[in-house]
Structures are given as structure tokens and as C-alpha cells.
């Protein structure tokens, strides 16, 4: 009937695996405002970055929760899942890709390693409005505030008029909803981890290593993602998959003659 607009169709993914409670919370909220398709890793794929599977076959199987079809569980990475959805499992592109809700923050340098962010990256590479969303706790299961914010952002994302190639990574503080102070658009922090590898021995006497470490102190700058979260705000960082450092282009071009001078 004329004047009736069809619902959006949204692809949901994550890196914690199709069984993760954060993904279930996101599905429950987004399906109130849109039709959803779920393609997520069959097992946890955290910190996989933008890896894709090229030398092994990919498998995707129907996944059920309490007897009801929930989505497709794929054997690959988060980026694989989005590729499968776009080019193998469904006949048309979704209106949007949402990745999450991740268990733990995706701020600072973690953004590069994040499988959650990479699923949104893959959506945007293919021209689809996308965002990743994370709850900044590795233990809390209070995904409700993040899920409800994801639904509100879904309805507003197109109004933000993001440039080509730009998508959002969202981090929601682990606070009761009424204690979240608001939203801040932030930049990615650059503090790295002070990493330590613990050397251990397994029962067969073989050496293995376990990565540990703490984030180095971040600059006291309210425009940084981590600082905004600590202050009680939802942090939204616009990111782009173009890694070119444009200010260096002209400077290096001037030096090219020196490099090849004989």
C-alpha cells in the first residue's frame, strides 16, 4: 500500500560467538524495529582483527535457541561472517550491519585487533552503514542499556550523514542506564599495553606462553574514548579503514630522489 515503508533489514554479527549473551540481547532489541539476520562465528573469535579464511573451507550451519531458528553459525572469523552473508547466504544486501554487543571495551589500540570492529569494517567496505558496539566490562551481563542505545542509534545512523568509508565504534560504560551521563564523540586513544608473556609448562613438559598485561596510562584528555567512558559517557568514535597517513605523502615524495640517488 502506498505510504507504508517496509522495515529495515539488518545483519547482526559479533566476535564472541553466536552463543554470546551480548548478541542475544542485541537481537532481542533490534528485532523490535527491524528484520534481522544473524551470521556469527560458531566459536569465540576475539582479537582476530580483519582476518579472513582463504586456505580452509568455510562452513555455515543453522543455529537454534530453545528450538527456534536464531541465525547462521559460521566456522570462520567475524569478517568471514559478513562476507558469507553478503555473497553467499542471502540474496540482497542488508540496510545496515551491526556488530556486537561485545563483552569488553574496544577502545584505543584494541580497535585494531577487534573482531567486533572488523565485522563492521567489512560492512562499510561494501558500502553498508555499519557500527560496532561494546559493553566496557568483561564480567557484567547487563547488556540492556547497550542494546537499547544500539536500537536508538540504528534509527538515527543515516541522519548522521557519515562520509564514504566511515563507520562508528561505540563503547557503553557498565553503569545503570540512569547513571549514564550522555554521549560523547571521541577519538581513538593511542596508549598501548605493557605486555607480559608468562612462561609455563604443560603436563607433558612442553613450554607455552600466556599473554598478560595492563594498559599504559592514557593522556588526561576528555576527547579520548577511554576517558569519556570513565567519566560515565557513551563513547562514539568515527573510524575509517583507509590507513594512509596523508600528511606524510608530500614530505616523502620530496625525499624520493634521495632514496634512489646513486
C-alpha positions in Angstrom: 0.0 0.0 0.0 1.3 3.5 -0.9 2.8 5.4 2.0 3.8 2.3 4.0 7.5 1.9 4.3 9.0 -1.6 4.7 11.1 -2.4 7.8 14.8 -2.2 7.6 16.7 -5.5 7.3 19.8 -5.5 9.5 22.7 -8.0 9.6 24.0 -8.8 13.1 27.4 -10.2 13.8 29.9 -10.4 16.7 33.2 -11.9 17.6 32.2 -13.5 20.9 30.4 -16.3 19.1 26.8 -17.0 18.1 26.1 -18.3 21.6 27.1 -15.0 23.3 24.6 -13.2 25.6 25.5 -9.8 24.2 24.4 -10.9 20.7 21.2 -12.3 22.0 20.5 -9.0 23.8 21.1 -7.1 20.6 18.9 -9.4 18.6 16.0 -9.0 21.1 16.2 -5.2 20.9 16.9 -4.7 17.2 14.1 -7.0 16.0 11.6 -4.7 17.6 12.4 -2.1 15.0 13.8 -4.1 12.0 14.0 -7.6 10.5 17.2 -9.2 11.5 19.6 -11.8 10.0 22.3 -13.2 12.2 25.6 -14.6 11.0 28.2 -15.1 13.7 31.2 -17.3 14.5 30.4 -20.7 15.7 33.0 -20.2 18.5 34.7 -17.2 20.0 36.9 -15.2 17.6 38.0 -12.4 19.8 41.1 -10.4 18.7 41.0 -11.9 15.2 41.2 -8.4 13.7 40.3 -8.4 10.0 41.5 -12.0 9.3 39.7 -13.9 6.6 39.7 -17.6 5.7 41.4 -18.5 2.5 43.1 -21.9 2.8 40.4 -23.8 4.6 36.7 -24.4 3.7 34.1 -22.3 5.4 31.0 -23.9 6.9 27.8 -22.3 7.9 25.1 -24.2 9.8 21.7 -23.2 11.1 21.8 -22.3 14.8 18.7 -22.7 17.1 18.0 -21.3 20.5 15.3 -23.1 22.6 14.1 -24.8 19.4 13.7 -21.5 17.4 15.9 -20.6 14.5 18.4 -17.9 15.6 20.8 -17.5 12.7 23.8 -19.0 11.0 26.9 -20.2 12.8 30.0 -19.9 10.7 33.3 -21.6 11.1 35.3 -18.5 10.2 36.1 -15.1 11.6 33.8 -12.1 12.0 34.9 -10.7 8.6 34.2 -14.1 7.1 30.7 -14.0 8.6 29.8 -10.7 6.9 31.3 -11.8 3.6 29.2 -15.0 3.7 26.1 -13.0 4.5 26.7 -10.6 1.6 27.9 -13.0 -1.1 26.6 -16.5 -0.2 23.8 -16.8 2.3 21.3 -14.0 1.3 20.0 -12.7 -2.0 20.3 -9.0 -1.1 22.4 -6.6 0.9 21.1 -5.6 4.4 20.3 -1.9 5.1 22.8 -1.9 7.9 25.4 -4.1 9.7 25.7 -4.0 13.5 28.4 -5.9 15.3 28.2 -6.8 19.0 27.3 -6.4 21.7 31.0 -7.2 22.6 31.9 -8.3 26.0 34.6 -5.8 26.9 35.7 -2.5 25.6 37.0 -1.8 22.1 38.9 1.4 22.7 42.4 2.7 21.8 44.8 0.2 20.1 42.3 -2.6 20.8 40.3 -1.2 17.9 42.9 -2.6 15.5 42.8 -6.1 17.0 39.0 -6.3 17.5 37.0 -8.9 15.6 33.8 -7.0 16.5 35.1 -3.8 14.9 36.2 -5.8 11.9 32.8 -7.1 11.2 31.5 -3.5 11.0 34.6 -2.6 8.9 33.6 -5.3 6.4 30.1 -4.0 6.1 31.4 -0.5 5.4 33.9 -1.7 2.9 30.9 -2.9 1.0 29.1 0.4 1.2 26.7 -0.5 4.0 26.1 1.8 7.0 27.7 0.0 10.0 28.6 0.3 13.6 30.2 -1.9 16.3 29.0 -1.7 19.9 30.7 -3.0 23.1 29.9 -3.1 26.8 33.0 -2.0 28.7 33.1 -4.9 31.1 34.4 -8.4 30.8 32.1 -9.7 33.5 28.9 -7.8 33.6 25.9 -9.3 31.7 23.9 -6.0 31.9 23.6 -5.6 28.2 20.2 -3.9 28.3 21.5 -0.3 28.2 23.8 -1.0 25.3 21.1 -2.9 23.4 18.6 -0.1 23.8 21.2 2.5 22.7 22.0 0.4 19.7 18.4 0.5 18.7 18.2 4.3 19.0 21.4 4.7 17.1 20.1 2.4 14.3 17.2 4.8 13.8 19.5 7.8 13.7 22.5 6.5 11.8 21.5 7.6 8.4 20.8 11.1 9.7 24.5 11.4 10.8 25.4 11.6 7.1 28.8 9.8 7.6 31.3 10.2 4.8 32.1 7.3 2.5 34.0 4.6 4.3 33.4 6.0 7.8 31.7 3.8 10.4 31.3 4.0 14.2 32.6 2.1 17.1 30.5 2.6 20.2 31.5 1.8 23.8 28.9 1.8 26.6 30.0 2.1 30.2 29.0 -0.6 32.6 26.5 1.6 34.6 22.8 1.5 35.3 21.1 3.3 32.5 20.0 6.2 34.6 23.7 6.9 35.6 25.0 7.2 32.1 25.6 10.9 31.6 25.2 11.1 27.8 27.0 10.6 24.6 30.4 11.9 23.5 32.0 11.7 20.1 35.6 10.8 20.8 38.9 10.0 19.1 40.7 6.7 19.5 43.3 6.6 22.3 46.8 5.6 21.5 48.0 4.1 24.8 49.5 0.6 24.3 49.6 -2.3 26.7 52.5 -3.1 28.9 52.6 -6.7 27.8 54.0 -9.6 29.6 54.2 -13.2 28.4 54.1 -15.7 31.3 56.2 -18.8 30.5 54.6 -22.0 31.7 54.9 -25.8 31.3 52.1 -28.1 30.4 51.6 -31.6 31.9 53.8 -33.1 29.2 56.7 -30.8 29.9 56.2 -28.6 26.9 56.7 -24.8 27.2 53.8 -22.5 26.4 53.2 -18.7 26.9 50.2 -16.8 28.2 49.8 -13.2 27.3 49.0 -10.8 30.1 49.5 -7.0 30.6 47.9 -3.7 31.6 47.1 -0.7 29.5 49.6 2.1 29.9 48.3 5.3 31.4 46.3 7.3 28.9 46.7 11.1 28.5 44.3 13.1 30.6 42.2 14.2 27.5 38.4 14.2 27.7 38.3 13.8 23.9 39.8 10.2 24.1 37.4 7.2 24.1 38.7 5.7 27.3 38.4 8.9 29.3 34.9 9.6 28.2 33.8 6.1 29.3 35.5 6.6 32.7 33.6 9.8 33.1 30.3 7.9 32.6 29.6 8.7 28.9 28.9 6.5 25.9 31.9 6.9 23.6 31.3 7.0 19.8 34.4 7.1 17.6 34.1 7.5 13.8 36.7 5.3 12.2 37.9 4.6 8.6 39.6 1.6 7.1 41.9 3.8 4.9 45.2 3.5 6.8 47.1 6.0 4.7 48.9 8.8 6.6 48.1 11.6 4.2 50.3 14.3 5.8 53.4 12.1 5.0 52.7 11.8 1.3 54.1 15.1 0.2 57.0 15.0 2.6 58.1 11.5 1.4 57.5 12.5 -2.2 60.1 15.2 -1.8 62.6 12.7 -0.5 62.1 10.0 -3.2 65.0 11.4 -5.2 67.4 10.9 -2.2 66.3 7.3 -1.8 67.1 6.4 -5.4 70.1 8.6 -5.8 73.2 6.7 -6.9 
